[in-house]
């Protein structure tokens, strides 16, 4: 099942190892902005704050890039999971249209930023294919395309007869292509973004977890592993890793483990037959599986939720392998070279959120669309923190819901996963 050199670390770290421990001291004077979290959100915010002339410090509890920003599947979508009708019923037409536009803008922003900053991270705008796991799901896709969309997506259907051009499998009953979606190498992107933030003037500290956060003297005092730090404003950029220092946000986030494996290198002819394109691939299940070819086109990276509760990568790896083989039987003898996990930040309304409370800013809850949206929302929350009016988003205008008695421990995940599994089996 596992290769001799099998690792329980992300495949992405082979090309972009996470950064070494930083050793510089914290500033002794009060800084303008302290950012908690060094993922895409925190670093994008740091770029905006530092380029606006604000003294900016980024604080990371572990190694830079340790969290989800270097653990994800590298897929970039247009981020919002609801259509105009649903969003209009919730928030009214103006906000609904704004939310959908933010999703489109997030995808475009990432591409523009990567090109403008010269980041080499294998950005590829090849699109995404969604497979229909039942005939009923394909019928829903037909109706969706016929109904059109408020924003032009250019999505189109792929019949079961035409499937060989998209995937070498009999597991789906057709599907849909979203040609504007994209992918990249997430760790190389993070590495490049880290360099941009440093060049902009941000000071970035690894292994400097924040253990306390309190208001004082018109700003904040942060207790950290390197001592106290005073800041006029603070940005929470912790998403699925939000801890006890931010209880209000923690009560509104659902940390969910997502699991990924990388196969050993495969013969070129085999991988070209199974996955002929460079597209991202998902399916129509509630418990979605997502996969793609590696940027060098030698491996398959396969991810999803395969456990009722959080699990060790050595346990989740074989389970993902079984699901991969269900889709591609030819891979039954293929071994796993890497198996890893990371935390996704979900919300109760399945939307991302941003806001601030008298100098304490936050952007989080990307619901599995973090590569594009965390980059975009990090940029926007950075603008908000320096009073740039361009930073305001539609997500600032909607409530950030929680549930009674919820404190950040998602005890309901196991029954929810079980219910979704039963739903997927019915093909509804």
Long-range contacts (C-beta under 8 A, 24 or more apart in sequence): 1-317, 1-318, 1-321, 1-335, 1-336, 2-317, 2-335, 2-336, 2-337, 2-339, 3-264, 3-335, 3-336, 3-337, 5-337, 6-335, 6-336, 6-337, 6-338, 6-339, 7-337, 7-338, 7-339, 8-313, 8-314, 8-338, 8-339, 8-340, 9-338, 9-340, 10-70, 10-71, 10-187, 10-260, 10-338, 10-340, 10-342, 11-260, 11-262, 11-294, 11-299, 11-301, 11-337, 11-338, 11-340, 12-70, 12-71, 12-74, 12-185, 12-186, 12-187, 12-188, 13-70, 13-187, 15-185, 15-187, 15-188, 16-65, 16-70, 16-185, 16-187, 16-188, 16-190, 16-191, 18-63, 18-64, 18-65, 18-66, 18-70, 18-187, 19-63, 19-64, 19-65, 19-191, 19-194, 19-206, 20-63, 20-206, 21-63, 21-206, 21-207, 22-64, 22-204, 22-205, 22-206, 22-207, 22-208, 24-203, 24-205, 25-226, 26-57, 26-205, 26-208, 26-224, 26-226, 26-227, 26-229, 27-55, 27-57, 27-203, 27-229, 29-230, 30-219, 30-230, 30-231, 30-232, 31-55, 31-56, 31-57, 31-229, 31-230, 31-231, 31-232, 32-56, 32-231, 32-232, 32-233, 33-57, 33-231, 33-232, 33-233, 33-234, 33-235, 33-385, 33-386, 34-59, 34-220, 34-222, 34-229, 34-231, 34-233, 34-234, 34-235, 35-59, 35-202, 35-234, 35-235, 35-237, 36-210, 36-222, 36-234, 36-235, 36-236, 36-237, 36-238, 36-245, 37-67, 37-236, 37-237, 37-238, 37-239, 37-241, 38-64, 38-65, 38-194, 38-204, 38-206, 38-237, 39-65, 39-67, 39-68, 39-69, 39-190, 39-237, 39-239, 39-374, 40-69, 40-189, 40-190, 40-193, 40-370, 40-371, 40-374, 40-375, 40-378, 41-237, 41-239, 41-363, 41-364, 41-374, 41-375, 41-377, 41-378, 41-381, 42-235, 42-237, 42-378, 43-190, 43-193, 43-194, 43-196, 43-197, 43-202, 43-204, 43-378, 44-113, 44-193, 44-374, 44-375, 44-376, 44-377, 44-378, 44-379, 44-382, 45-235, 45-237, 45-363, 45-378, 45-379, 45-381, 45-382, 45-385, 46-197, 46-200, 46-202, 46-204, 46-382, 47-193, 47-196, 47-197, 47-200, 47-202, 47-379, 47-382, 48-379, 48-382, 48-383, 48-385, 48-386, 48-388, 48-391, 49-202, 49-235, 49-382, 49-385, 49-386, 50-197, 50-200, 50-201, 50-202, 51-200, 51-201, 52-386, 52-388, 54-385, 54-386, 56-201, 56-202, 56-203, 57-202, 57-203, 57-204, 57-205, 57-229, 57-231, 58-197, 58-202, 58-203, 58-204, 58-205, 59-205, 59-208, 59-209, 59-210, 59-222, 59-224, 59-229, 60-204, 60-205, 60-206, 60-207, 60-208, 60-209, 61-207, 61-208, 61-209, 61-210, 61-225, 61-241, 62-206, 62-207, 62-209, 63-206, 63-207, 64-194, 64-204, 64-206, 65-187, 65-190, 65-191, 65-194, 67-239, 67-240, 67-241, 67-342, 67-343, 68-239, 68-240, 68-241, 68-342, 68-343, 68-344, 68-345, 68-370, 69-186, 69-190, 69-370, 69-374, 70-186, 70-187, 70-190, 71-186, 71-260, 71-340, 71-341, 71-342, 72-186, 72-258, 72-342, 72-370, 72-371, 73-183, 73-186, 73-260, 73-280, 73-290, 73-291, 73-292, 73-301, 73-303, 74-183, 74-184, 74-185, 74-186, 74-189, 74-292, 74-301, 74-371, 75-128, 75-181, 75-182, 75-183, 75-280, 75-290, 75-292, 75-371, 76-107, 76-110, 76-181, 76-182, 76-183, 76-184, 76-371, 76-372, 77-103, 77-107, 77-128, 77-178, 77-181, 77-280, 77-369, 77-372, 78-103, 78-104, 78-106, 78-107, 78-151, 78-153, 78-178, 78-180, 78-181, 78-372, 79-103, 79-106, 79-107, 79-352, 79-366, 79-369, 79-372, 79-373, 80-351, 80-369, 81-350, 81-351, 81-367, 81-369, 82-350, 82-351, 83-149, 83-150, 84-149, 84-150, 90-349, 90-398, 91-397, 91-398, 95-394, 95-397, 95-398, 97-150, 98-393, 98-394, 98-397, 99-351, 99-394, 99-395, 99-398, 100-150, 100-151, 101-151, 101-394, 102-376, 102-393, 102-394, 102-395, 103-369, 103-373, 104-151, 105-376, 106-369, 106-372, 106-373, 106-375, 106-376, 106-377, 107-180, 107-181, 107-182, 107-372, 109-372, 109-375, 109-376, 109-379, 110-182, 110-184, 110-371, 110-372, 110-375, 110-376, 111-182, 113-375, 113-379, 114-184, 114-189, 114-192, 117-192, 117-193, 117-196, 118-192, 119-188, 119-189, 119-192, 119-193, 119-196, 120-188, 120-192, 121-184, 121-185, 121-186, 121-188, 121-189, 121-191, 121-192, 122-183, 122-184, 122-185, 122-188, 122-295, 123-182, 123-183, 123-184, 123-189, 124-182, 124-183, 124-184, 124-278, 124-295, 125-180, 125-181, 125-182, 126-181, 126-182, 126-183, 126-277, 126-278, 126-279, 126-280, 127-177, 127-178, 127-179, 127-180, 127-181, 127-182, 127-277, 127-279, 127-280, 128-177, 128-178, 128-181, 128-279, 128-280, 128-281, 128-282, 129-158, 129-166, 129-167, 129-175, 129-176, 129-177, 129-178, 129-277, 129-279, 129-280, 129-281, 129-282, 130-175, 130-176, 130-177, 130-178, 130-281, 130-282, 130-283, 130-284, 131-167, 131-171, 131-172, 131-174, 131-175, 131-281, 131-282, 131-283, 131-284, 132-172, 132-173, 132-174, 132-175, 132-176, 132-283, 132-284, 133-171, 133-172, 133-173, 133-283, 133-284, 133-285, 133-424, 133-427, 134-173, 134-284, 134-427, 134-428, 135-173, 135-427, 136-427, 136-428, 137-173, 137-284, 137-427, 138-173, 138-174, 138-175, 140-284, 141-174, 141-175, 141-176, 141-284, 144-176, 145-176, 153-178, 153-180, 154-178, 154-179, 154-180, 155-179, 164-276, 165-276, 165-277, 166-276, 166-277, 166-279, 167-274, 167-275, 167-276, 167-281, 168-273, 168-274, 168-275, 168-276, 168-328, 168-330, 169-274, 169-327, 169-328, 171-326, 171-327, 172-283, 175-284, 177-279, 181-279, 181-280, 183-278, 183-280, 183-292, 184-371, 185-295, 186-371, 189-371, 193-375, 210-245, 211-245, 212-245, 213-245, 213-246, 215-358, 219-359, 220-359, 220-360, 232-359, 233-359, 233-360, 233-361, 233-385, 234-359, 234-360, 234-361, 235-361, 235-362, 235-363, 235-381, 235-382, 235-385, 236-360, 236-361, 236-362, 236-363, 236-364, 237-362, 237-363, 237-364, 237-378, 237-381, 238-364, 239-343, 239-345, 239-364, 239-365, 239-366, 239-370, 239-374, 240-342, 240-343, 240-344, 240-345, 240-346, 241-343, 241-345, 242-345, 242-364, 242-408, 246-362, 247-407, 247-408, 248-357, 249-362, 249-364, 250-407, 250-408, 251-402, 251-406, 251-407, 251-408, 252-347, 252-348, 252-353, 252-365, 252-400, 252-401, 252-402, 253-345, 253-346, 253-347, 253-364, 253-365, 253-408, 254-345, 254-346, 254-347, 254-348, 254-410, 254-413, 255-343, 255-344, 255-345, 255-346, 255-408, 255-410, 256-305, 256-343, 256-344, 256-345, 256-346, 256-410, 256-413, 257-305, 257-307, 257-310, 257-311, 257-341, 257-342, 257-343, 257-344, 258-303, 258-304, 258-305, 258-341, 258-342, 258-343, 258-344, 258-368, 259-303, 259-304, 259-305, 259-306, 259-307, 259-311, 259-313, 259-316, 259-317, 259-319, 259-320, 259-339, 259-340, 259-341, 260-301, 260-302, 260-303, 260-320, 260-338, 260-339, 260-340, 260-341, 260-342, 261-301, 261-302, 261-303, 261-317, 261-320, 261-321, 261-324, 261-336, 261-338, 261-339, 262-294, 262-299, 262-300, 262-301, 262-336, 262-337, 262-338, 262-339, 263-299, 263-300, 263-301, 263-302, 263-324, 263-331, 263-334, 263-335, 263-336, 263-337, 264-299, 264-334, 264-335, 264-336, 264-337, 265-298, 265-299, 266-298, 266-299, 266-300, 266-331, 266-334, 268-297, 268-298, 270-330, 271-297, 271-298, 271-299, 271-300, 272-297, 274-300, 274-328, 274-330, 274-331, 275-300, 285-420, 285-424, 286-420, 286-423, 286-424, 287-417, 287-420, 287-421, 287-424, 289-323, 289-327, 291-324, 299-337, 300-324, 300-328, 300-331, 305-417, 307-417, 308-413, 308-414, 308-417, 308-418, 309-413, 309-414, 310-341, 311-341, 313-339, 313-340, 313-341, 314-339, 316-341, 344-368, 344-370, 345-370, 347-400, 347-401, 348-401, 348-402, 348-403, 349-398, 349-401, 351-395, 351-398, 352-377, 352-395, 353-395, 353-398, 353-400, 354-380, 354-381, 354-384, 354-393, 354-395, 354-396, 355-396, 355-400, 356-384, 356-385, 361-385, 363-395, 365-400
